[in-house]
Amino acid sequence: MQKNRKSVVLALVLLPVLLLSCSSSDNQGGVQNAPAAPKNVQLSIVSQGLEVAWQPVSGATHYTVFWGSDREDYRSLANCDGPAVVLSCLKNEQLYFFVVTAWNQRGESNFSEERLLIYDDGSGRPETYVAKGNDLMNNGRYMDAYAYFSAAIRLDPGNRNAYQSRASLNEKINRHDLAAQDRAIAEKLSKEAAHYASAGQTVRPHFEKVLDRHASFPEMLSSMKKTMQAPVEEITADLRNRISDEELAKKYGPSENGLKRLFDGLLKAVSTGSRHKQTESDE
C-alpha cells in the first residue's frame, strides 16, 4: 500500500511536466516570435511620389513605414500589406529619414536599418545641394552630406562638382572603392566639358540664338533653364531619338505649342555651330 501511494505521488508530480512538454511540442508549428526586421530598404522617386521597398520578411502579415525629418525621430507612418509603398505626401527639397518594421501575430519587429534621401520632384538646384552637402561634410554630418551630394547627381548626372565632393566624402568614411568610382566619373566629365568647350559646342549661346529666332516663345526662356545647363550629348540624343513632346516637356520644361520645333532648331544650331567651329579650326 505504501508503494502504491508513492507511485501516485510521483505521477502527480510528473504530470505537469508532461503536460508542459506536450504543450510546447504542439505549439512548434505556430508563430512563436515577432518577425525579423526588414532588410535591403530601397528608396526611389517615382511619378506618384517616393517608393519605399524592401525584401519580404518570412511570416510577416503586414508592415509599417516610419519617416521624419530628423534622425531617429519619426513623426509619420504608413501601414501596408506588401513589401513596398508609395508615399505622396512628402515636401519637396526636404531631407527625410526612413525605417520599416514587420508584423505578425506575435508583434512587431525591430526597426530596419535607417535610410535617408532628399525628396525632390526635379525642380531643385543641384549646385545648392552640393553647397549644402559640403557644409554638412565640414561639420562631420557625413551621411546627411551624402544624401545631398546624391540628390545633386540624381538631378544632374553631369555635375562633376557633386561627384568630386562625394568622392572626398567617401574617402573620409573609408569607402575607398566608391571614392575611386566617383573620382573617375568626375574626371571623365571634366574631359568631356573641355572637349565640348574647345569644339565650340557649349549649349547656352546656341540655345539663346534659337530663342531669339522664336520670339513667340519668350516664356520658354525661364522654363528651359535646365536645358541650357544640360550636356550637349544628352540633348542631342533626345532630339535624334525624337522622344515625345510629353517626355521632352517632363525632362526639360512645360509642354508648349511648337516645343518639338524649338528643339529641332536647337539641334540644328548646335550642329551648325560645331561645323562652323571645325571649319575655322581647319583654316
KEPAVO-254443 format. One record per residue (C-alpha): residue number from 1; residue in one letter; x, y, z negated. Coordinates in Angstrom, 3 decimals. Layout:
<nulum NUM, a, <X, Y, Z>>;
...
END
This chain:
<nulum 1, m, <0.000, 0.000, 0.000>>;
<nulum 2, q, <2.882, 2.353, -0.848>>;
<nulum 3, k, <4.496, 1.573, 2.525>>;
<nulum 4, n, <1.296, 2.371, 4.435>>;
<nulum 5, r, <0.950, 5.693, 2.560>>;
<nulum 6, k, <4.491, 6.690, 3.591>>;
<nulum 7, s, <3.719, 5.834, 7.219>>;
<nulum 8, v, <0.610, 8.044, 7.181>>;
<nulum 9, v, <2.545, 10.979, 5.695>>;
<nulum 10, l, <5.315, 10.586, 8.282>>;
<nulum 11, a, <2.745, 10.507, 11.091>>;
<nulum 12, l, <1.120, 13.707, 9.825>>;
<nulum 13, v, <4.499, 15.425, 9.675>>;
<nulum 14, l, <5.443, 14.395, 13.210>>;
<nulum 15, l, <2.047, 15.159, 14.754>>;
<nulum 16, p, <2.550, 18.998, 15.073>>;
<nulum 17, v, <5.972, 18.377, 16.616>>;
<nulum 18, l, <4.487, 16.008, 19.173>>;
<nulum 19, l, <1.646, 18.403, 19.943>>;
<nulum 20, l, <4.090, 21.301, 20.359>>;
<nulum 21, s, <6.240, 19.199, 22.654>>;
<nulum 22, c, <3.268, 18.219, 24.787>>;
<nulum 23, s, <2.048, 21.801, 24.940>>;
<nulum 24, s, <5.417, 23.074, 26.165>>;
<nulum 25, s, <5.597, 20.347, 28.767>>;
<nulum 26, d, <2.117, 21.124, 30.085>>;
<nulum 27, n, <2.967, 24.893, 30.423>>;
<nulum 28, q, <6.118, 24.419, 32.506>>;
<nulum 29, g, <4.105, 24.563, 35.684>>;
<nulum 30, g, <2.710, 28.036, 34.794>>;
<nulum 31, v, <4.257, 31.515, 34.620>>;
<nulum 32, q, <6.433, 31.927, 31.523>>;
<nulum 33, n, <8.356, 35.140, 32.145>>;
<nulum 34, a, <7.927, 38.523, 33.752>>;
<nulum 35, p, <9.364, 38.651, 37.294>>;
<nulum 36, a, <12.863, 39.765, 38.208>>;
<nulum 37, a, <13.472, 43.374, 39.183>>;
<nulum 38, p, <13.112, 44.121, 42.915>>;
<nulum 39, k, <16.336, 44.266, 44.914>>;
<nulum 40, n, <17.569, 45.999, 48.071>>;
<nulum 41, v, <15.265, 49.024, 47.837>>;
<nulum 42, q, <15.363, 50.954, 51.130>>;
<nulum 43, l, <14.119, 54.495, 51.831>>;
<nulum 44, s, <13.103, 55.505, 55.372>>;
<nulum 45, i, <11.488, 58.708, 56.597>>;
<nulum 46, v, <8.592, 57.864, 58.944>>;
<nulum 47, s, <5.964, 59.952, 60.689>>;
<nulum 48, q, <3.462, 59.463, 57.831>>;
<nulum 49, g, <5.936, 60.342, 55.062>>;
<nulum 50, l, <8.536, 58.218, 53.237>>;
<nulum 51, e, <8.522, 54.432, 53.366>>;
<nulum 52, v, <9.877, 52.627, 50.293>>;
<nulum 53, a, <10.559, 48.926, 50.973>>;
<nulum 54, w, <12.316, 46.099, 49.098>>;
<nulum 55, q, <12.808, 42.350, 49.100>>;
<nulum 56, p, <9.746, 40.375, 47.927>>;
<nulum 57, v, <10.060, 39.068, 44.355>>;
<nulum 58, s, <9.176, 35.429, 43.707>>;
<nulum 59, g, <5.959, 35.097, 41.720>>;
<nulum 60, a, <5.131, 38.812, 41.801>>;
<nulum 61, t, <1.449, 39.690, 42.106>>;
<nulum 62, h, <1.945, 43.408, 42.754>>;
<nulum 63, y, <4.491, 46.235, 42.458>>;
<nulum 64, t, <4.820, 49.780, 41.142>>;
<nulum 65, v, <6.961, 52.507, 42.739>>;
<nulum 66, f, <8.074, 55.329, 40.432>>;
<nulum 67, w, <9.649, 58.605, 41.537>>;
<nulum 68, g, <10.606, 62.045, 40.280>>;
<nulum 69, s, <12.881, 64.998, 40.944>>;
<nulum 70, d, <15.275, 64.181, 38.074>>;
<nulum 71, r, <17.371, 61.100, 37.433>>;
<nulum 72, e, <15.579, 58.511, 35.249>>;
<nulum 73, d, <12.634, 60.895, 34.796>>;
<nulum 74, y, <9.819, 59.537, 36.928>>;
<nulum 75, r, <6.627, 61.599, 36.819>>;
<nulum 76, s, <4.725, 59.889, 39.663>>;
<nulum 77, l, <3.838, 56.302, 40.530>>;
<nulum 78, a, <2.026, 54.234, 43.133>>;
<nulum 79, n, <0.862, 50.599, 42.932>>;
<nulum 80, c, <0.849, 48.260, 45.915>>;
<nulum 81, d, <0.306, 44.566, 46.643>>;
<nulum 82, g, <3.189, 44.069, 49.090>>;
<nulum 83, p, <6.914, 44.911, 49.155>>;
<nulum 84, a, <6.502, 48.283, 50.899>>;
<nulum 85, v, <4.544, 51.509, 50.547>>;
<nulum 86, v, <4.435, 54.845, 52.406>>;
<nulum 87, l, <4.357, 57.990, 50.261>>;
<nulum 88, s, <2.818, 61.034, 51.948>>;
<nulum 89, c, <2.774, 63.488, 49.048>>;
<nulum 90, l, <6.450, 64.472, 48.851>>;
<nulum 91, k, <7.717, 68.048, 49.079>>;
<nulum 92, n, <9.958, 68.969, 51.970>>;
<nulum 93, e, <13.682, 69.558, 51.306>>;
<nulum 94, q, <13.336, 68.077, 47.793>>;
<nulum 95, l, <15.728, 65.579, 46.162>>;
<nulum 96, y, <13.853, 62.542, 44.790>>;
<nulum 97, f, <14.831, 59.524, 42.692>>;
<nulum 98, f, <13.037, 56.178, 43.123>>;
<nulum 99, v, <12.771, 52.849, 41.290>>;
<nulum 100, v, <10.457, 49.848, 41.746>>;
<nulum 101, t, <9.079, 47.221, 39.335>>;
<nulum 102, a, <7.354, 43.880, 39.950>>;
<nulum 103, w, <4.395, 42.429, 38.021>>;
<nulum 104, n, <2.893, 39.014, 37.272>>;
<nulum 105, q, <0.602, 37.565, 34.596>>;
<nulum 106, r, <3.376, 37.854, 32.002>>;
<nulum 107, g, <4.040, 41.545, 32.545>>;
<nulum 108, e, <6.335, 43.982, 34.308>>;
<nulum 109, s, <9.966, 43.569, 35.382>>;
<nulum 110, n, <12.834, 45.901, 34.624>>;
<nulum 111, f, <13.460, 48.821, 36.973>>;
<nulum 112, s, <15.213, 48.162, 40.256>>;
<nulum 113, e, <18.451, 49.980, 40.948>>;
<nulum 114, e, <17.717, 53.676, 41.380>>;
<nulum 115, r, <17.733, 55.139, 44.889>>;
<nulum 116, l, <17.745, 58.807, 45.862>>;
<nulum 117, l, <17.010, 60.757, 49.028>>;
<nulum 118, i, <16.382, 64.277, 50.292>>;
<nulum 119, y, <12.936, 64.189, 51.826>>;
<nulum 120, d, <12.939, 66.288, 54.986>>;
<nulum 121, d, <10.463, 66.246, 57.868>>;
<nulum 122, g, <13.104, 67.544, 60.261>>;
<nulum 123, s, <12.760, 71.266, 59.613>>;
<nulum 124, g, <15.640, 71.589, 57.152>>;
<nulum 125, r, <19.007, 73.222, 57.843>>;
<nulum 126, p, <21.917, 70.752, 57.921>>;
<nulum 127, e, <24.559, 73.343, 57.012>>;
<nulum 128, t, <22.539, 74.333, 53.939>>;
<nulum 129, y, <22.577, 70.709, 52.841>>;
<nulum 130, v, <26.335, 70.467, 53.438>>;
<nulum 131, a, <26.938, 73.564, 51.312>>;
<nulum 132, k, <24.686, 72.199, 48.548>>;
<nulum 133, g, <26.439, 68.846, 48.705>>;
<nulum 134, n, <29.882, 70.445, 48.410>>;
<nulum 135, d, <28.728, 72.408, 45.366>>;
<nulum 136, l, <27.389, 69.257, 43.700>>;
<nulum 137, m, <30.558, 67.328, 44.544>>;
<nulum 138, n, <32.729, 70.039, 42.980>>;
<nulum 139, n, <30.610, 69.736, 39.821>>;
<nulum 140, g, <31.022, 65.965, 39.620>>;
<nulum 141, r, <27.458, 65.069, 40.670>>;
<nulum 142, y, <28.668, 62.662, 43.298>>;
<nulum 143, m, <25.546, 60.646, 44.077>>;
<nulum 144, d, <23.398, 63.772, 44.364>>;
<nulum 145, a, <26.004, 65.240, 46.710>>;
<nulum 146, y, <25.979, 62.025, 48.748>>;
<nulum 147, a, <22.233, 62.404, 49.289>>;
<nulum 148, y, <22.667, 65.960, 50.614>>;
<nulum 149, f, <25.503, 65.011, 52.995>>;
<nulum 150, s, <23.457, 62.066, 54.281>>;
<nulum 151, a, <20.430, 64.321, 54.799>>;
<nulum 152, a, <22.552, 66.704, 56.879>>;
<nulum 153, i, <23.770, 63.803, 59.012>>;
<nulum 154, r, <20.237, 62.449, 59.409>>;
<nulum 155, l, <19.075, 65.836, 60.702>>;
<nulum 156, d, <22.157, 66.483, 62.817>>;
<nulum 157, p, <24.145, 63.341, 63.724>>;
<nulum 158, g, <26.718, 65.587, 65.414>>;
<nulum 159, n, <27.537, 67.582, 62.270>>;
<nulum 160, r, <31.232, 66.922, 61.751>>;
<nulum 161, n, <31.342, 69.074, 58.594>>;
<nulum 162, a, <28.865, 66.712, 56.940>>;
<nulum 163, y, <30.942, 63.674, 57.895>>;
<nulum 164, q, <34.143, 65.322, 56.650>>;
<nulum 165, s, <32.555, 66.211, 53.308>>;
<nulum 166, r, <31.054, 62.766, 52.878>>;
<nulum 167, a, <34.433, 61.215, 53.681>>;
<nulum 168, s, <36.005, 63.266, 50.887>>;
<nulum 169, l, <33.253, 62.162, 48.523>>;
<nulum 170, n, <33.701, 58.505, 49.430>>;
<nulum 171, e, <37.399, 58.829, 48.596>>;
<nulum 172, k, <36.531, 60.273, 45.180>>;
<nulum 173, i, <34.295, 57.315, 44.324>>;
<nulum 174, n, <36.767, 54.755, 45.739>>;
<nulum 175, r, <34.724, 53.801, 48.777>>;
<nulum 176, h, <37.775, 53.962, 50.974>>;
<nulum 177, d, <36.348, 51.879, 53.822>>;
<nulum 178, l, <33.317, 54.180, 54.119>>;
<nulum 179, a, <35.572, 57.223, 53.864>>;
<nulum 180, a, <37.595, 55.925, 56.809>>;
<nulum 181, q, <34.427, 55.418, 58.866>>;
<nulum 182, d, <33.142, 58.939, 58.181>>;
<nulum 183, r, <36.544, 60.470, 58.883>>;
<nulum 184, a, <36.770, 58.607, 62.203>>;
<nulum 185, i, <33.348, 59.911, 63.264>>;
<nulum 186, a, <34.307, 63.467, 62.251>>;
<nulum 187, e, <37.499, 63.254, 64.324>>;
<nulum 188, k, <35.560, 61.920, 67.325>>;
<nulum 189, l, <33.061, 64.770, 67.062>>;
<nulum 190, s, <35.878, 67.316, 66.843>>;
<nulum 191, k, <37.466, 65.951, 70.017>>;
<nulum 192, e, <34.125, 65.978, 71.833>>;
<nulum 193, a, <33.479, 69.577, 70.774>>;
<nulum 194, a, <36.900, 70.625, 72.044>>;
<nulum 195, h, <36.281, 68.816, 75.333>>;
<nulum 196, y, <32.921, 70.455, 75.968>>;
<nulum 197, a, <34.211, 73.871, 74.981>>;
<nulum 198, s, <37.143, 73.603, 77.388>>;
<nulum 199, a, <34.839, 72.390, 80.164>>;
<nulum 200, g, <32.509, 75.337, 79.697>>;
<nulum 201, q, <29.617, 73.089, 78.657>>;
<nulum 202, t, <28.524, 74.838, 75.472>>;
<nulum 203, v, <24.748, 74.787, 75.299>>;
<nulum 204, r, <23.882, 78.206, 73.883>>;
<nulum 205, p, <24.844, 80.536, 76.808>>;
<nulum 206, h, <23.198, 78.303, 79.420>>;
<nulum 207, f, <20.074, 77.902, 77.344>>;
<nulum 208, e, <19.769, 81.659, 76.818>>;
<nulum 209, k, <20.102, 82.224, 80.584>>;
<nulum 210, v, <17.260, 79.795, 81.189>>;
<nulum 211, l, <15.136, 81.633, 78.633>>;
<nulum 212, d, <15.871, 84.934, 80.366>>;
<nulum 213, r, <14.634, 83.487, 83.635>>;
<nulum 214, h, <11.481, 82.177, 81.963>>;
<nulum 215, a, <10.208, 85.377, 80.376>>;
<nulum 216, s, <6.780, 83.832, 79.966>>;
<nulum 217, f, <8.154, 81.651, 77.164>>;
<nulum 218, p, <9.526, 84.134, 74.579>>;
<nulum 219, e, <8.062, 82.050, 71.764>>;
<nulum 220, m, <10.376, 79.229, 72.748>>;
<nulum 221, l, <13.424, 81.206, 71.580>>;
<nulum 222, s, <12.679, 80.734, 67.888>>;
<nulum 223, s, <11.206, 77.258, 68.193>>;
<nulum 224, m, <14.158, 75.881, 70.154>>;
<nulum 225, k, <16.962, 76.774, 67.747>>;
<nulum 226, k, <17.629, 73.094, 67.183>>;
<nulum 227, t, <18.163, 72.610, 70.905>>;
<nulum 228, m, <20.737, 75.390, 71.042>>;
<nulum 229, q, <22.794, 73.553, 68.445>>;
<nulum 230, a, <22.332, 70.040, 69.811>>;
<nulum 231, p, <25.201, 68.245, 71.608>>;
<nulum 232, v, <25.091, 68.580, 75.381>>;
<nulum 233, e, <25.252, 64.835, 75.923>>;
<nulum 234, e, <22.187, 64.277, 73.726>>;
<nulum 235, i, <20.074, 66.897, 75.506>>;
<nulum 236, t, <21.062, 65.825, 79.000>>;
<nulum 237, a, <20.435, 62.165, 78.175>>;
<nulum 238, d, <16.912, 63.011, 77.027>>;
<nulum 239, l, <16.274, 65.054, 80.141>>;
<nulum 240, r, <17.642, 62.475, 82.538>>;
<nulum 241, n, <15.572, 59.785, 80.850>>;
<nulum 242, r, <12.542, 62.058, 81.344>>;
<nulum 243, i, <11.098, 61.348, 77.927>>;
<nulum 244, s, <7.550, 62.593, 77.499>>;
<nulum 245, d, <6.559, 66.163, 76.668>>;
<nulum 246, e, <5.318, 64.932, 73.298>>;
<nulum 247, e, <8.650, 63.297, 72.473>>;
<nulum 248, l, <10.582, 66.360, 73.643>>;
<nulum 249, a, <8.379, 68.624, 71.554>>;
<nulum 250, k, <8.769, 66.455, 68.459>>;
<nulum 251, k, <12.543, 66.426, 68.761>>;
<nulum 252, y, <13.272, 69.969, 69.930>>;
<nulum 253, g, <10.263, 72.137, 69.222>>;
<nulum 254, p, <6.499, 72.545, 69.629>>;
<nulum 255, s, <4.761, 71.476, 72.802>>;
<nulum 256, e, <4.133, 74.349, 75.189>>;
<nulum 257, n, <2.865, 74.596, 78.756>>;
<nulum 258, g, <5.822, 74.165, 81.072>>;
<nulum 259, l, <8.095, 72.604, 78.430>>;
<nulum 260, k, <9.458, 69.985, 80.806>>;
<nulum 261, r, <10.092, 72.648, 83.475>>;
<nulum 262, l, <12.077, 74.659, 80.933>>;
<nulum 263, f, <14.189, 71.646, 80.077>>;
<nulum 264, d, <14.734, 70.916, 83.750>>;
<nulum 265, g, <16.062, 74.438, 84.053>>;
<nulum 266, l, <18.396, 73.838, 81.124>>;
<nulum 267, l, <19.731, 70.671, 82.718>>;
<nulum 268, k, <20.324, 72.493, 85.992>>;
<nulum 269, a, <22.010, 75.400, 84.212>>;
<nulum 270, v, <24.315, 73.117, 82.244>>;
<nulum 271, s, <25.211, 71.117, 85.354>>;
<nulum 272, t, <25.800, 74.260, 87.417>>;
<nulum 273, g, <27.874, 75.823, 84.674>>;
<nulum 274, s, <30.005, 72.715, 84.358>>;
<nulum 275, r, <30.643, 72.538, 88.119>>;
<nulum 276, h, <31.398, 76.262, 88.249>>;
<nulum 277, k, <33.934, 75.960, 85.453>>;
<nulum 278, q, <35.504, 72.962, 87.134>>;
<nulum 279, t, <35.838, 74.902, 90.414>>;
<nulum 280, e, <37.580, 77.772, 88.617>>;
<nulum 281, s, <39.892, 75.283, 86.952>>;
<nulum 282, d, <40.769, 73.693, 90.289>>;
<nulum 283, e, <41.592, 77.088, 91.797>>;
END
